[in-house]
Amino acid sequence: MAIIPTIKSGDIDRSIDFYTDVLDFRLKGRWPEVGDPAFATLCRGSDSLYLSSHDGDGVFGQAVAVIVPQVDPLFETFCARGLDPTHKLHSPVHQGPVDQAWGTRELYVDDPDGNTLRFIQPLK
């Protein structure tokens, strides 16, 4: 069984650019090829993520957890590719990797539509 989140997008091309250029996702397909509304399938390793600008497909501001082996190198890579971590000054977990009391190290990244990807490294 696979559970694949669908992330709401206001501009599918802008979202695809952010997810592929900054966050290391790979575009598997986009339908239709131009314009909105549209639907796209992305992958990161063997995991998939859907983007949709169709009415009724998700809401803006959702959060998706992405389990990774290490968040620190990701943060460095994302910043080198243009991620600006200063837009949420009152959220340390958006500023850089943070150790959480529940045994994880986490980094939150907001996409251009305000959806949050929570990159989570288990510390055990």
Secondary structure, 3 states (H helix, E strand, C coil): CCCCCEEECCCHHHHHHHHHHCCCCEEEEEECCCCCCCEEEEEECCEEEEEECCCCCCCCCCEEEEECCCCHHHHHHHHHCCCCCCCCCCCHHHHCCEECCCCEEEEEEECCCCCEEEEEEECC
